[in-house]
Amino acid sequence: MITKENILAIAKKTILSESEAITKLIDFLDENFYEAVQRIYESKGRLIVTGIGKSAIIAQKMVATFNSTGTPSMFLHAAEAIHGDLGMIQNDDVIICISKSGNSPEIKVLVPLLKRFGNTLIAITGNTTSFLAKGSDLVLNTTVDTEACPINLAPTNSTTAQLVMGDALAVCLMEMRDFKPEDFAVYHPGGALGKKLLLRVKDMIEHSLKPAVTPETSIKKAIFEISEKRLGVTAVIEDNKIVGIITDGDIRRMLNDRDTIADLTAKDIMSKNPKVVSSETMAVDALNILEDFSITQLIVADNGEYKGVLHLHDILKEGIV
C-alpha cells in the first residue's frame, strides 16, 4: 500500500525532475533560437505549429499563447496535414514542427512536404540528429536525460521542455513587439481578464439613474430620492456643480442623532467633497478607490457635469473581482 508520504515524495520527485529538465534548456539556447525569433518576427505570414501525439497537444497550447500575444498562429496536425490540411500553409508562413524523437513515421512523411513549399522550418526536438532536425532550417534543442515517469516512457519532462521553449519564443516576440496590457486586452475581451483591461465606468452607468437634490431640498424629499433611485445615495447639486453627497448611512446617522427632521435640508447632513471619477475611468481603478476608502458608491462626472452614480454592485455584477 502506498502511503501519504510515498505519494508526496513521488510528486516532489516529479516536480524536481521536470524543473531540472527545464533548467538544462538554458544551455541549449544558441544562434538557432535567436534566428528563429528573428524569422518569426520578420515574417509577413503566420506561424504554423505542427506535431503528432502529445507534441500536437503542446503545439495547440503554443498556438493559443502566440495568438494571444500578437503572433498570428495556426495549428496543423501532422497526421491531417497529408490529407488536405497542407493547404492552409501560405508562402510567407513560418513553420514550427515539434517531435521528441524527430523520427516518427508521420514526421518523416511530413518534413519533405513542408520543405517543398520553401517556408522556413523550425524543429523543436529532443534528437538533434533526427530526420526532422536534419531536414529543418533551424533546430531548437529540447533534449531531456529521462522522463519523470517511473518507466521512462510517458512524455513528461520532454513535453514540459517543449512547452517552455515555446513560451520562451512567445515572450521574446512580445518584448520585440513592445506588447502592452492594452494590446493583450484586444485579444482577451471576454471574461474577467478582458473586463479588467477594457471595462470603463461609462459602460456600467450608461442606463443608470441619476439621483440628485439641491442643498435646499428637504430631508424628507432627499430620502424619497434615495429610495426611488435605489442606489443608496444621492448627489447634491448647486449651479450645475456637485457640492456634496448624501448616503443612506448619512440618513441613518441623522435619525439616530435627532428627534425631528422637519427643519433639516440636504446641506445640513451632506458630505462635502465626495469622491468623484470620470466616465472614462477604468472599472478596476474605480474598484480600487472604493476599497481604499471603504465606500460603496462613487459620483461620476465629466468636467464637472454630473453623469450618475457607480455602485460597488455594478462592478461585482460584471465579475471582475
C-alpha positions in Angstrom: 0.0 0.0 0.0 1.3 3.4 -1.0 1.2 5.8 2.0 0.6 9.5 2.0 4.3 10.1 2.5 5.1 7.9 -0.6 2.6 9.9 -2.7 4.0 13.2 -1.6 7.6 12.0 -2.2 6.7 10.8 -5.8 5.0 14.2 -6.5 8.1 16.1 -5.3 10.4 13.9 -7.3 8.3 14.5 -10.4 8.3 18.3 -10.0 12.0 18.3 -9.3 12.8 16.2 -12.3 10.8 18.5 -14.6 12.3 21.6 -13.1 15.8 20.2 -13.7 14.9 19.4 -17.3 13.7 22.9 -17.9 16.8 24.4 -16.3 19.0 22.5 -18.7 17.3 24.2 -21.7 19.3 27.3 -20.9 22.4 25.6 -22.1 20.7 24.8 -25.4 19.9 28.4 -26.3 22.1 29.4 -29.2 22.2 31.1 -32.6 19.4 28.9 -33.8 17.0 30.3 -31.2 18.0 33.9 -32.0 17.5 33.3 -35.7 14.1 31.6 -35.1 12.8 34.6 -33.2 14.0 36.9 -35.9 12.4 35.0 -38.7 9.1 34.7 -36.9 9.2 38.4 -36.1 10.1 39.5 -39.6 7.6 37.1 -41.3 4.7 38.7 -43.2 2.7 35.5 -42.8 1.6 33.4 -39.9 3.3 30.9 -37.6 2.2 27.3 -38.3 2.8 24.9 -35.4 2.5 21.2 -36.0 3.2 17.9 -34.2 1.8 14.4 -33.6 0.6 12.7 -30.4 1.5 14.6 -27.2 3.6 17.0 -29.2 0.4 18.0 -31.1 -1.2 19.0 -27.8 1.8 21.1 -26.9 1.6 22.7 -30.4 -2.0 23.7 -29.7 -1.1 25.4 -26.5 1.8 27.2 -28.2 -0.6 28.4 -30.9 -3.0 29.7 -28.2 -0.1 31.6 -26.5 1.2 33.1 -29.7 -2.2 34.2 -30.9 -3.0 35.9 -27.5 0.3 37.7 -27.5 0.3 39.2 -31.0 1.8 36.5 -33.2 -0.9 35.2 -35.6 -0.7 31.4 -35.5 -2.4 28.2 -36.6 -2.2 24.6 -35.5 -1.6 21.9 -38.2 -2.0 18.3 -37.0 0.8 16.3 -38.6 -1.4 13.3 -39.4 -4.1 15.5 -41.0 -1.6 17.6 -43.0 -1.1 14.9 -45.7 -4.9 14.6 -46.1 -5.5 18.1 -47.3 -4.6 20.4 -44.4 -1.3 21.3 -46.0 -3.5 23.7 -48.0 -3.5 26.1 -45.0 0.2 26.9 -45.5 0.9 30.1 -47.4 4.1 31.4 -48.9 5.2 33.7 -46.1 4.4 31.4 -43.2 7.0 30.1 -40.8 6.5 26.5 -39.6 7.4 25.0 -36.3 7.4 21.2 -36.1 7.5 19.6 -32.7 8.7 16.0 -32.1 10.7 14.4 -29.3 12.3 11.7 -31.4 12.1 13.6 -34.8 11.8 10.2 -36.4 8.1 9.2 -36.1 6.6 7.9 -39.4 4.2 10.9 -39.7 7.1 13.3 -39.3 9.2 11.5 -41.9 6.3 11.9 -44.4 5.6 15.5 -43.4 9.0 17.1 -43.4 9.8 16.7 -47.2 6.3 18.0 -48.0 6.8 21.1 -45.8 10.2 21.8 -47.4 8.6 21.6 -50.8 6.8 24.8 -50.0 10.0 26.7 -49.4 8.9 28.0 -45.9 11.3 28.4 -43.0 11.0 25.1 -41.0 12.0 25.3 -37.3 12.3 22.0 -35.4 11.7 21.7 -31.7 13.1 18.2 -30.9 14.9 16.2 -28.4 17.0 14.5 -31.0 19.3 16.8 -32.9 20.5 14.1 -35.3 16.9 13.0 -36.2 15.2 13.1 -39.6 13.3 16.2 -38.5 16.4 18.1 -37.3 18.4 17.3 -40.5 15.5 18.5 -42.7 14.9 21.8 -40.8 16.4 25.2 -41.3 16.7 25.8 -37.6 16.8 23.4 -34.6 15.7 24.2 -31.1 17.1 21.5 -28.8 14.7 20.2 -26.1 16.7 17.1 -25.2 15.9 15.6 -21.7 18.0 13.0 -20.0 15.0 11.0 -18.9 11.2 11.3 -18.4 9.7 11.8 -15.0 7.5 8.8 -15.3 8.9 5.7 -13.5 9.2 3.6 -16.6 10.7 6.4 -18.7 8.1 6.2 -21.4 5.2 8.7 -20.8 6.1 12.1 -22.2 6.5 14.3 -19.1 9.9 16.1 -18.9 10.1 16.2 -22.7 6.7 17.8 -23.3 7.3 20.3 -20.5 10.6 21.2 -22.2 8.8 21.7 -25.5 6.2 23.9 -23.8 8.8 26.0 -22.1 10.7 26.5 -25.3 7.5 27.7 -27.0 6.9 30.1 -24.1 10.4 31.5 -24.4 9.8 32.2 -28.1 6.5 33.9 -27.3 7.9 36.1 -24.6 10.8 37.2 -26.8 8.4 38.1 -29.5 6.2 40.1 -27.1 9.2 42.1 -26.0 10.2 42.8 -29.6 6.7 44.0 -30.4 6.6 46.1 -27.2 3.3 44.2 -26.4 1.4 46.2 -23.7 -1.5 45.4 -21.4 -3.9 47.2 -23.7 -2.7 45.1 -26.6 -3.4 42.0 -24.5 -6.9 43.2 -23.8 -7.7 43.4 -27.5 -7.2 39.6 -27.7 -8.9 38.9 -24.4 -12.1 40.9 -24.5 -14.2 38.3 -22.7 -14.3 37.1 -19.1 -12.9 38.7 -16.0 -9.5 39.3 -17.5 -10.9 41.2 -20.5 -13.2 43.3 -18.3 -10.4 44.3 -16.0 -8.4 45.5 -19.0 -11.3 47.1 -21.1 -14.3 47.9 -18.9 -14.8 51.6 -18.1 -17.1 53.3 -15.7 -19.2 54.7 -18.6 -20.0 51.1 -19.7 -21.7 50.5 -16.3 -23.7 53.7 -15.8 -25.0 54.2 -19.4 -28.6 53.4 -18.4 -28.3 54.1 -14.7 -30.5 56.6 -12.8 -29.1 59.9 -11.6 -30.4 60.7 -8.1 -30.0 64.4 -7.4 -31.2 67.0 -4.9 -30.3 70.7 -4.2 -28.8 71.9 -0.9 -32.2 73.4 0.0 -34.1 70.1 -0.6 -35.9 68.9 2.5 -34.6 65.8 4.1 -37.9 64.1 3.5 -37.6 64.7 -0.2 -33.9 63.6 -0.2 -35.0 60.3 1.4 -37.6 59.8 -1.3 -35.0 60.5 -3.9 -32.6 57.9 -2.5 -35.3 55.4 -2.1 -36.8 55.9 -5.6 -33.5 55.7 -7.4 -32.4 52.7 -5.3 -28.7 53.4 -5.3 -28.4 54.2 -1.6 -27.2 57.7 -2.4 -28.0 61.0 -4.0 -25.8 63.7 -5.3 -26.3 67.3 -4.1 -26.2 69.7 -7.0 -26.0 73.5 -6.9 -25.5 75.7 -10.0 -24.8 72.5 -12.0 -21.9 71.6 -9.7 -21.6 68.7 -7.4 -21.4 70.1 -3.9 -22.0 67.1 -1.8 -23.4 63.6 -1.4 -26.0 62.0 0.9 -25.9 58.3 1.5 -28.3 56.0 3.3 -25.7 55.8 6.0 -25.9 59.6 6.5 -29.7 59.2 6.8 -29.4 56.5 9.5 -26.9 58.5 11.5 -29.1 61.6 11.3 -32.1 59.7 12.6 -30.1 58.3 15.5 -28.9 61.8 16.5 -32.2 63.8 16.1 -35.8 63.5 17.3 -37.1 65.7 14.5 -36.0 66.3 10.9 -38.7 68.7 9.8 -36.3 71.7 9.7 -33.4 69.9 8.0 -32.3 70.3 4.4 -29.9 68.4 2.3 -27.0 70.7 3.1 -27.3 70.0 6.8 -26.3 66.4 6.5 -24.5 66.1 3.2 -20.8 65.1 3.0 -18.8 67.7 1.1 -16.1 66.9 -1.5 -17.4 63.4 -2.4 -15.2 61.0 -4.3 -15.6 61.6 -8.0 -14.4 59.7 -11.0 -14.8 60.4 -14.7 -16.8 58.1 -17.0 -13.5 57.2 -18.7 -12.0 55.7 -15.5 -11.2 52.0 -15.8 -13.7 49.9 -13.8 -10.8 48.2 -11.9 -9.4 51.6 -10.9 -12.8 52.7 -9.6 -13.0 49.5 -7.6 -9.6 50.3 -6.0 -10.9 53.7 -4.9 -14.0 52.1 -3.4 -11.8 49.6 -1.5 -9.2 52.2 -0.4 -11.9 54.5 1.1 -14.2 51.7 2.3 -17.2 53.2 0.4 -19.8 51.6 -1.9 -20.6 54.4 -4.3 -18.8 56.9 -6.4 -20.1 60.0 -8.1 -19.4 60.1 -11.8 -18.8 63.4 -13.5 -17.0 64.7 -16.6 -15.6 68.2 -16.5 -17.9 68.9 -13.6 -21.1 67.6 -15.4 -22.9 65.0 -13.3 -23.2 61.7 -15.1 -24.5 59.3 -12.5 -23.6 57.0 -9.6 -21.3 54.0 -9.8 -22.2 51.4 -7.1 -20.0 48.6 -5.9 -22.7 46.2 -7.0 -22.3 47.4 -10.6 -18.7 46.2 -10.6 -19.4 43.0 -8.8 -22.1 42.1 -11.4 -19.5 42.4 -14.1 -17.5 39.7 -12.4 -14.1 41.4 -12.5 -13.4 40.5 -8.9 
